[in-house]
Amino acid sequence: MHKIVPQPGILKIDLYKGGASSVEGVSDVVKLSSNENPFGPGDTAVNAYKRAGHALHRYPSSDHLSLRTALAKAHDLDADRIICGSGSDEIIGFLCQAYAGRGTDVIYTEHGFAMYKIAAQAAGARPVSVPEKNRVVDVDAILKAANSKTRLVFIANPANPTGTMVSDKELARLAANLPDHVLLVLDGAYAEYVEGFDGSAKLVTRRENVVMTRTFSKMYGLGGLRVGWGYGPAHVIDVLNRVRAPFNLAEPQLATAEAAIADTAHVEKCLRENIRMRTWLTGALRDMGLGVDDSHANFVLARFTSAETADRCNEHLKSAGLIVRQVANYGLPNALRISVGDEPSCRRVAHAIGLFLGKIKEPGA
């Protein structure tokens, strides 16, 4: 047996599995498993991507200044306190690489995004899961769990896969009461889906122990390009830039993301349609007797009476060409996460669930 071994903890990492995109033997598949924008990127972004193809022989900017400046202008932030990454996942990895390690703890909540645990383990730290309260982040539980070994606390707001939110007031209380050596990371991947919400940017601006991460993968429809960014105290951004590779984003990523920021009409349309169909889908599922929390993202979490019922419904949906996300690995075995698609997709998945539950009958049945 070979003696080449990885760092302790690496082999304990469960491989991340993305949402499925096909069903064997089934055509006309609707993918509602990865919280993708059903309208994709706007024309402005697509055209910028095409133009960037003419300069593929050139190295990209290493300081991302143009994109950081555009982000700063759009969100009223300090460009010097922004860092860009290959999706917000890379920023999360930077944070664990820079601030966690062997002998330290990284806190996340029980239904929190899987990458928090993976990034902590990759850095050699111990991931610590803290209970939520009715699928909502419990600030008091986090404060109780934080100790001398804690280095990072990860919270997604809105949360994935629950869609729930914790208030800015509660987050401010958490930031104010964490031990001085702990960094609070607020993952705002779905912040654009909440009208008037800044992703807690004002809280980050005021404090030296809070970082915000954001992404272009959801609202902007650029999941295939992998562009994310973070905003934090100057001392944190300085540290993260020291572990960031100089060319971690290619020119097509940078140019397309910057163009997407400028296309406010496309964002407004996507937000409007998401709210409309999220409201409709939530009501339709509740009318069938399913438990559905108010979602603040671009998906809903449908809770069934048992894990077995959720499994059978998932198989029924797959047979109908509808792919949703099972979330047993997030501590929710009795639930299915359903991305909010366009209107035909939402109506199709609601109809299929209604048939499965016996709430709807096929004509002639």
TINUMI-507066 format. One record per residue (C-alpha): residue in one letter; residue number from 0; x, z, y. Coordinates in pm, whole numbers, always signed. Layout:
N
+------+-----+--------+--------+--------+
: code : pos :      X :      Z :      Y :
+------+-----+--------+--------+--------+
:    A : NUM :      X :      Z :      Y :
...
+------+-----+--------+--------+--------+
END
This chain:
365
+------+-----+--------+--------+--------+
: code : pos :      X :      Z :      Y :
+------+-----+--------+--------+--------+
:    M :   0 :     +0 :     +0 :     +0 :
:    H :   1 :   +134 :    -94 :   +343 :
:    K :   2 :   +242 :   +174 :   +588 :
:    I :   3 :   +124 :     -8 :   +900 :
:    V :   4 :   -162 :   +203 :  +1036 :
:    P :   5 :   -356 :   +203 :  +1364 :
:    Q :   6 :   -387 :   +494 :  +1604 :
:    P :   7 :   -596 :   +789 :  +1476 :
:    G :   8 :   -967 :   +728 :  +1517 :
:    I :   9 :   -956 :   +348 :  +1533 :
:    L :  10 :  -1082 :   +298 :  +1178 :
:    K :  11 :  -1371 :   +535 :  +1248 :
:    I :  12 :  -1516 :   +292 :  +1502 :
:    D :  13 :  -1838 :   +129 :  +1388 :
:    L :  14 :  -1825 :   -238 :  +1482 :
:    Y :  15 :  -2063 :   -329 :  +1762 :
:    K :  16 :  -2335 :   -571 :  +1652 :
:    G :  17 :  -2498 :   -789 :  +1915 :
:    G :  18 :  -2859 :   -899 :  +1899 :
:    A :  19 :  -2934 :  -1160 :  +1634 :
:    S :  20 :  -3009 :  -1513 :  +1755 :
:    S :  21 :  -3138 :  -1688 :  +1443 :
:    V :  22 :  -3356 :  -1631 :  +1138 :
:    E :  23 :  -3267 :  -1809 :   +816 :
:    G :  24 :  -3527 :  -2066 :   +724 :
:    V :  25 :  -3725 :  -2026 :  +1046 :
:    S :  26 :  -3730 :  -2277 :  +1332 :
:    D :  27 :  -3875 :  -2240 :  +1683 :
:    V :  28 :  -3710 :  -1899 :  +1718 :
:    V :  29 :  -3763 :  -1683 :  +2028 :
:    K :  30 :  -3473 :  -1446 :  +2093 :
:    L :  31 :  -3584 :  -1117 :  +2249 :
:    S :  32 :  -3302 :   -903 :  +2115 :
:    S :  33 :  -3028 :   -906 :  +2381 :
:    N :  34 :  -3205 :   -845 :  +2713 :
:    E :  35 :  -3109 :  -1187 :  +2845 :
:    N :  36 :  -3265 :  -1339 :  +3154 :
:    P :  37 :  -3514 :  -1596 :  +3016 :
:    F :  38 :  -3462 :  -1815 :  +3324 :
:    G :  39 :  -3083 :  -1820 :  +3290 :
:    P :  40 :  -2858 :  -1864 :  +3594 :
:    G :  41 :  -2979 :  -2039 :  +3908 :
:    D :  42 :  -2880 :  -2395 :  +3998 :
:    T :  43 :  -2634 :  -2266 :  +4258 :
:    A :  44 :  -2437 :  -2079 :  +3992 :
:    V :  45 :  -2452 :  -2366 :  +3742 :
:    N :  46 :  -2318 :  -2613 :  +3998 :
:    A :  47 :  -2035 :  -2375 :  +4091 :
:    Y :  48 :  -1942 :  -2349 :  +3724 :
:    K :  49 :  -1927 :  -2728 :  +3694 :
:    R :  50 :  -1708 :  -2760 :  +4003 :
:    A :  51 :  -1469 :  -2495 :  +3872 :
:    G :  52 :  -1400 :  -2717 :  +3572 :
:    H :  53 :  -1189 :  -2946 :  +3789 :
:    A :  54 :   -925 :  -2673 :  +3839 :
:    L :  55 :   -878 :  -2544 :  +3487 :
:    H :  56 :   -504 :  -2610 :  +3508 :
:    R :  57 :   -469 :  -2352 :  +3789 :
:    Y :  58 :   -428 :  -1980 :  +3735 :
:    P :  59 :   -713 :  -1777 :  +3884 :
:    S :  60 :   -686 :  -1520 :  +4160 :
:    S :  61 :   -531 :  -1200 :  +4035 :
:    D :  62 :   -691 :   -978 :  +4302 :
:    H :  63 :  -1046 :  -1125 :  +4285 :
:    L :  64 :  -1062 :  -1087 :  +4662 :
:    S :  65 :  -1325 :  -1353 :  +4725 :
:    L :  66 :  -1566 :  -1211 :  +4468 :
:    R :  67 :  -1500 :   -853 :  +4577 :
:    T :  68 :  -1568 :   -951 :  +4938 :
:    A :  69 :  -1895 :  -1118 :  +4843 :
:    L :  70 :  -2001 :   -812 :  +4644 :
:    A :  71 :  -1908 :   -581 :  +4930 :
:    K :  72 :  -2112 :   -787 :  +5176 :
:    A :  73 :  -2415 :   -808 :  +4947 :
:    H :  74 :  -2422 :   -437 :  +4869 :
:    D :  75 :  -2273 :   -293 :  +5189 :
:    L :  76 :  -1966 :   -156 :  +5011 :
:    D :  77 :  -1592 :   -133 :  +5070 :
:    A :  78 :  -1425 :   -430 :  +4897 :
:    D :  79 :  -1108 :   -227 :  +4843 :
:    R :  80 :  -1307 :    +12 :  +4623 :
:    I :  81 :  -1435 :   -264 :  +4391 :
:    I :  82 :  -1274 :   -375 :  +4065 :
:    C :  83 :  -1381 :   -677 :  +3857 :
:    G :  84 :  -1374 :   -707 :  +3482 :
:    S :  85 :  -1476 :   -915 :  +3183 :
:    G :  86 :  -1824 :   -769 :  +3176 :
:    S :  87 :  -1886 :   -406 :  +3266 :
:    D :  88 :  -1769 :   -329 :  +2910 :
:    E :  89 :  -1412 :   -395 :  +3021 :
:    I :  90 :  -1448 :   -151 :  +3312 :
:    I :  91 :  -1578 :   +110 :  +3067 :
:    G :  92 :  -1273 :    +44 :  +2850 :
:    F :  93 :  -1039 :    +78 :  +3149 :
:    L :  94 :  -1192 :   +416 :  +3233 :
:    C :  95 :  -1141 :   +550 :  +2882 :
:    Q :  96 :   -791 :   +405 :  +2861 :
:    A :  97 :   -693 :   +559 :  +3193 :
:    Y :  98 :   -865 :   +899 :  +3181 :
:    A :  99 :   -937 :   +987 :  +2817 :
:    G : 100 :   -711 :  +1019 :  +2515 :
:    R : 101 :   -619 :  +1243 :  +2225 :
:    G : 102 :   -736 :  +1597 :  +2271 :
:    T : 103 :  -1003 :  +1505 :  +2526 :
:    D : 104 :  -1381 :  +1459 :  +2510 :
:    V : 105 :  -1607 :  +1183 :  +2642 :
:    I : 106 :  -1973 :  +1273 :  +2687 :
:    Y : 107 :  -2264 :  +1032 :  +2647 :
:    T : 108 :  -2633 :  +1092 :  +2576 :
:    E : 109 :  -2794 :  +1062 :  +2234 :
:    H : 110 :  -2961 :   +726 :  +2297 :
:    G : 111 :  -2677 :   +598 :  +2518 :
:    F : 112 :  -2517 :   +252 :  +2504 :
:    A : 113 :  -2300 :   +210 :  +2193 :
:    M : 114 :  -1993 :    +97 :  +2388 :
:    Y : 115 :  -1940 :   +445 :  +2537 :
:    K : 116 :  -1863 :   +588 :  +2194 :
:    I : 117 :  -1656 :   +285 :  +2090 :
:    A : 118 :  -1444 :   +290 :  +2407 :
:    A : 119 :  -1385 :   +664 :  +2371 :
:    Q : 120 :  -1271 :   +627 :  +2010 :
:    A : 121 :  -1048 :   +334 :  +2098 :
:    A : 122 :   -871 :   +557 :  +2351 :
:    G : 123 :   -829 :   +833 :  +2093 :
:    A : 124 :  -1080 :  +1064 :  +2257 :
:    R : 125 :  -1362 :  +1251 :  +2088 :
:    P : 126 :  -1709 :  +1113 :  +2170 :
:    V : 127 :  -1964 :  +1391 :  +2229 :
:    S : 128 :  -2335 :  +1308 :  +2206 :
:    V : 129 :  -2567 :  +1523 :  +2420 :
:    P : 130 :  -2944 :  +1550 :  +2358 :
:    E : 131 :  -3193 :  +1379 :  +2585 :
:    K : 132 :  -3537 :  +1511 :  +2674 :
:    N : 133 :  -3817 :  +1275 :  +2570 :
:    R : 134 :  -3574 :   +981 :  +2589 :
:    V : 135 :  -3461 :  +1070 :  +2941 :
:    V : 136 :  -3112 :  +1194 :  +3037 :
:    D : 137 :  -3104 :  +1575 :  +3052 :
:    V : 138 :  -2865 :  +1685 :  +3327 :
:    D : 139 :  -2867 :  +2049 :  +3216 :
:    A : 140 :  -2769 :  +1950 :  +2860 :
:    I : 141 :  -2473 :  +1753 :  +2997 :
:    L : 142 :  -2359 :  +2041 :  +3218 :
:    K : 143 :  -2381 :  +2275 :  +2920 :
:    A : 144 :  -2167 :  +2041 :  +2707 :
:    A : 145 :  -1897 :  +1979 :  +2969 :
:    N : 146 :  -1585 :  +2191 :  +2923 :
:    S : 147 :  -1208 :  +2196 :  +2975 :
:    K : 148 :  -1161 :  +1903 :  +2734 :
:    T : 149 :  -1420 :  +1676 :  +2896 :
:    R : 150 :  -1280 :  +1387 :  +3098 :
:    L : 151 :  -1565 :  +1137 :  +3132 :
:    V : 152 :  -1945 :  +1144 :  +3132 :
:    F : 153 :  -2126 :   +813 :  +3079 :
:    I : 154 :  -2487 :   +762 :  +3187 :
:    A : 155 :  -2676 :   +432 :  +3193 :
:    N : 156 :  -2940 :   +425 :  +3467 :
:    P : 157 :  -3177 :   +259 :  +3386 :
:    A : 158 :  -3094 :   +349 :  +3028 :
:    N : 159 :  -3050 :   +113 :  +2735 :
:    P : 160 :  -3237 :   +105 :  +2496 :
:    T : 161 :  -3505 :   +335 :  +2640 :
:    G : 162 :  -3554 :   +181 :  +2986 :
:    T : 163 :  -3597 :   +527 :  +3139 :
:    M : 164 :  -3431 :   +654 :  +3457 :
:    V : 165 :  -3295 :   +977 :  +3598 :
:    S : 166 :  -3338 :  +1041 :  +3970 :
:    D : 167 :  -3061 :  +1019 :  +4230 :
:    K : 168 :  -3132 :  +1384 :  +4311 :
:    E : 169 :  -3056 :  +1485 :  +3952 :
:    L : 170 :  -2745 :  +1268 :  +3940 :
:    A : 171 :  -2622 :  +1426 :  +4263 :
:    R : 172 :  -2679 :  +1770 :  +4110 :
:    L : 173 :  -2483 :  +1664 :  +3802 :
:    A : 174 :  -2192 :  +1529 :  +4007 :
:    A : 175 :  -2179 :  +1845 :  +4218 :
:    N : 176 :  -2172 :  +2078 :  +3919 :
:    L : 177 :  -1941 :  +1904 :  +3673 :
:    P : 178 :  -1594 :  +2058 :  +3632 :
:    D : 179 :  -1351 :  +1929 :  +3893 :
:    H : 180 :  -1148 :  +1729 :  +3639 :
:    V : 181 :  -1447 :  +1528 :  +3507 :
:    L : 182 :  -1538 :  +1177 :  +3619 :
:    L : 183 :  -1907 :  +1076 :  +3613 :
:    V : 184 :  -1964 :   +708 :  +3528 :
:    L : 185 :  -2302 :   +556 :  +3616 :
:    D : 186 :  -2366 :   +234 :  +3427 :
:    G : 187 :  -2597 :    +18 :  +3640 :
:    A : 188 :  -2624 :   -286 :  +3413 :
:    Y : 189 :  -2998 :   -298 :  +3480 :
:    A : 190 :  -2998 :   -169 :  +3838 :
:    E : 191 :  -3114 :   -504 :  +3980 :
:    Y : 192 :  -3444 :   -466 :  +3794 :
:    V : 193 :  -3539 :   -160 :  +4001 :
:    E : 194 :  -3673 :   -253 :  +4343 :
:    G : 195 :  -3484 :    -82 :  +4626 :
:    F : 196 :  -3230 :    +84 :  +4393 :
:    D : 197 :  -2862 :    +65 :  +4485 :
:    G : 198 :  -2732 :   +176 :  +4147 :
:    S : 199 :  -2638 :   +510 :  +4307 :
:    A : 200 :  -2380 :   +338 :  +4527 :
:    K : 201 :  -2443 :   +585 :  +4810 :
:    L : 202 :  -2365 :   +873 :  +4575 :
:    V : 203 :  -2040 :   +702 :  +4473 :
:    T : 204 :  -1946 :   +651 :  +4838 :
:    R : 205 :  -1995 :  +1020 :  +4915 :
:    R : 206 :  -1807 :  +1166 :  +4620 :
:    E : 207 :  -1459 :  +1155 :  +4466 :
:    N : 208 :  -1578 :  +1204 :  +4107 :
:    V : 209 :  -1838 :   +927 :  +4055 :
:    V : 210 :  -1793 :   +562 :  +3952 :
:    M : 211 :  -2059 :   +290 :  +3925 :
:    T : 212 :  -2038 :     -9 :  +3691 :
:    R : 213 :  -2246 :   -326 :  +3724 :
:    T : 214 :  -2278 :   -663 :  +3551 :
:    F : 215 :  -2370 :  -1026 :  +3609 :
:    S : 216 :  -2496 :  -1057 :  +3250 :
:    K : 217 :  -2855 :   -950 :  +3304 :
:    M : 218 :  -3035 :  -1036 :  +3628 :
:    Y : 219 :  -2789 :  -1311 :  +3721 :
:    G : 220 :  -2814 :  -1471 :  +3377 :
:    L : 221 :  -2437 :  -1496 :  +3320 :
:    G : 222 :  -2407 :  -1311 :  +2989 :
:    G : 223 :  -2214 :  -1604 :  +2843 :
:    L : 224 :  -1946 :  -1580 :  +3113 :
:    R : 225 :  -1874 :  -1205 :  +3091 :
:    V : 226 :  -1837 :  -1087 :  +3450 :
:    G : 227 :  -1874 :   -724 :  +3557 :
:    W : 228 :  -1755 :   -498 :  +3832 :
:    G : 229 :  -1708 :   -136 :  +3923 :
:    Y : 230 :  -1721 :    +63 :  +4246 :
:    G : 231 :  -1557 :   +401 :  +4285 :
:    P : 232 :  -1327 :   +629 :  +4480 :
:    A : 233 :  -1005 :   +464 :  +4601 :
:    H : 234 :   -792 :   +685 :  +4377 :
:    V : 235 :   -986 :   +574 :  +4067 :
:    I : 236 :   -982 :   +203 :  +4151 :
:    D : 237 :   -606 :   +225 :  +4210 :
:    V : 238 :   -560 :   +370 :  +3862 :
:    L : 239 :   -787 :   +114 :  +3694 :
:    N : 240 :   -604 :   -176 :  +3858 :
:    R : 241 :   -283 :    -47 :  +3702 :
:    V : 242 :   -423 :    -97 :  +3351 :
:    R : 243 :   -613 :   -417 :  +3431 :
:    A : 244 :   -445 :   -742 :  +3325 :
:    P : 245 :   -372 :   -955 :  +3636 :
:    F : 246 :   -569 :  -1257 :  +3513 :
:    N : 247 :   -855 :  -1082 :  +3332 :
:    L : 248 :  -1113 :  -1317 :  +3488 :
:    A : 249 :  -1090 :  -1697 :  +3483 :
:    E : 250 :  -1170 :  -1913 :  +3785 :
:    P : 251 :  -1504 :  -2038 :  +3643 :
:    Q : 252 :  -1613 :  -1675 :  +3602 :
:    L : 253 :  -1512 :  -1581 :  +3953 :
:    A : 254 :  -1660 :  -1888 :  +4123 :
:    T : 255 :  -1987 :  -1878 :  +3931 :
:    A : 256 :  -2042 :  -1507 :  +3992 :
:    E : 257 :  -1979 :  -1547 :  +4364 :
:    A : 258 :  -2227 :  -1834 :  +4381 :
:    A : 259 :  -2485 :  -1630 :  +4189 :
:    I : 260 :  -2469 :  -1353 :  +4451 :
:    A : 261 :  -2563 :  -1600 :  +4723 :
:    D : 262 :  -2867 :  -1732 :  +4536 :
:    T : 263 :  -3105 :  -1455 :  +4643 :
:    A : 264 :  -3413 :  -1673 :  +4590 :
:    H : 265 :  -3336 :  -1701 :  +4218 :
:    V : 266 :  -3286 :  -1325 :  +4188 :
:    E : 267 :  -3612 :  -1255 :  +4369 :
:    K : 268 :  -3799 :  -1491 :  +4137 :
:    C : 269 :  -3647 :  -1333 :  +3825 :
:    L : 270 :  -3726 :   -982 :  +3949 :
:    R : 271 :  -4084 :  -1075 :  +4034 :
:    E : 272 :  -4146 :  -1236 :  +3695 :
:    N : 273 :  -3979 :   -950 :  +3506 :
:    I : 274 :  -4200 :   -692 :  +3676 :
:    R : 275 :  -4512 :   -898 :  +3610 :
:    M : 276 :  -4447 :   -959 :  +3241 :
:    R : 277 :  -4300 :   -612 :  +3178 :
:    T : 278 :  -4619 :   -458 :  +3315 :
:    W : 279 :  -4832 :   -691 :  +3105 :
:    L : 280 :  -4634 :   -635 :  +2784 :
:    T : 281 :  -4629 :   -258 :  +2830 :
:    G : 282 :  -5007 :   -254 :  +2872 :
:    A : 283 :  -5065 :   -483 :  +2575 :
:    L : 284 :  -4853 :   -267 :  +2343 :
:    R : 285 :  -5012 :    +56 :  +2464 :
:    D : 286 :  -5356 :    -93 :  +2403 :
:    M : 287 :  -5248 :   -136 :  +2040 :
:    G : 288 :  -5171 :   +237 :  +2017 :
:    L : 289 :  -4793 :   +211 :  +2041 :
:    G : 290 :  -4584 :   +455 :  +2242 :
:    V : 291 :  -4412 :   +282 :  +2533 :
:    D : 292 :  -4232 :   +465 :  +2813 :
:    D : 293 :  -4238 :   +315 :  +3162 :
:    S : 294 :  -3941 :    +81 :  +3160 :
:    H : 295 :  -3724 :    +15 :  +3464 :
:    A : 296 :  -3524 :   -265 :  +3300 :
:    N : 297 :  -3589 :   -606 :  +3144 :
:    F : 298 :  -3704 :   -473 :  +2808 :
:    V : 299 :  -3955 :   -229 :  +2663 :
:    L : 300 :  -3912 :    +17 :  +2378 :
:    A : 301 :  -4209 :    +13 :  +2140 :
:    R : 302 :  -4242 :   +328 :  +1928 :
:    F : 303 :  -4423 :   +311 :  +1594 :
:    T : 304 :  -4562 :   +591 :  +1378 :
:    S : 305 :  -4265 :   +579 :  +1141 :
:    A : 306 :  -3934 :   +411 :  +1074 :
:    E : 307 :  -4089 :   +233 :   +777 :
:    T : 308 :  -4361 :    +83 :   +998 :
:    A : 309 :  -4104 :    -29 :  +1253 :
:    D : 310 :  -3900 :   -195 :   +977 :
:    R : 311 :  -4203 :   -377 :   +839 :
:    C : 312 :  -4306 :   -493 :  +1185 :
:    N : 313 :  -3955 :   -623 :  +1249 :
:    E : 314 :  -3968 :   -826 :   +926 :
:    H : 315 :  -4312 :   -959 :  +1023 :
:    L : 316 :  -4179 :  -1067 :  +1363 :
:    K : 317 :  -3879 :  -1239 :  +1207 :
:    S : 318 :  -4105 :  -1435 :   +974 :
:    A : 319 :  -4292 :  -1550 :  +1285 :
:    G : 320 :  -3967 :  -1659 :  +1451 :
:    L : 321 :  -3948 :  -1363 :  +1689 :
:    I : 322 :  -3621 :  -1170 :  +1709 :
:    V : 323 :  -3629 :   -821 :  +1862 :
:    R : 324 :  -3379 :   -536 :  +1833 :
:    Q : 325 :  -3392 :   -252 :  +1583 :
:    V : 326 :  -3244 :    +61 :  +1740 :
:    A : 327 :  -3201 :   +305 :  +1452 :
:    N : 328 :  -2829 :   +318 :  +1539 :
:    Y : 329 :  -2933 :   +461 :  +1877 :
:    G : 330 :  -3123 :   +745 :  +1712 :
:    L : 331 :  -3458 :   +565 :  +1740 :
:    P : 332 :  -3542 :   +448 :  +1384 :
:    N : 333 :  -3915 :   +428 :  +1456 :
:    A : 334 :  -3873 :   +193 :  +1754 :
:    L : 335 :  -3811 :   -171 :  +1838 :
:    R : 336 :  -3659 :   -285 :  +2167 :
:    I : 337 :  -3823 :   -600 :  +2299 :
:    S : 338 :  -3665 :   -802 :  +2579 :
:    V : 339 :  -3903 :   -920 :  +2849 :
:    G : 340 :  -3901 :  -1296 :  +2813 :
:    D : 341 :  -4103 :  -1557 :  +2995 :
:    E : 342 :  -4482 :  -1544 :  +2975 :
:    P : 343 :  -4523 :  -1753 :  +2657 :
:    S : 344 :  -4263 :  -1541 :  +2476 :
:    C : 345 :  -4423 :  -1212 :  +2581 :
:    R : 346 :  -4769 :  -1328 :  +2479 :
:    R : 347 :  -4638 :  -1459 :  +2148 :
:    V : 348 :  -4462 :  -1134 :  +2053 :
:    A : 349 :  -4762 :   -921 :  +2158 :
:    H : 350 :  -4993 :  -1139 :  +1952 :
:    A : 351 :  -4767 :  -1112 :  +1647 :
:    I : 352 :  -4748 :   -733 :  +1674 :
:    G : 353 :  -5126 :   -720 :  +1715 :
:    L : 354 :  -5166 :   -920 :  +1394 :
:    F : 355 :  -4926 :   -688 :  +1211 :
:    L : 356 :  -5113 :   -376 :  +1326 :
:    G : 357 :  -5451 :   -528 :  +1250 :
:    K : 358 :  -5556 :   -514 :  +1614 :
:    I : 359 :  -5596 :   -892 :  +1625 :
:    K : 360 :  -5742 :  -1122 :  +1362 :
:    E : 361 :  -5648 :  -1483 :  +1306 :
:    P : 362 :  -5935 :  -1728 :  +1368 :
:    G : 363 :  -6135 :  -1769 :  +1051 :
:    A : 364 :  -5984 :  -1458 :   +888 :
+------+-----+--------+--------+--------+
END
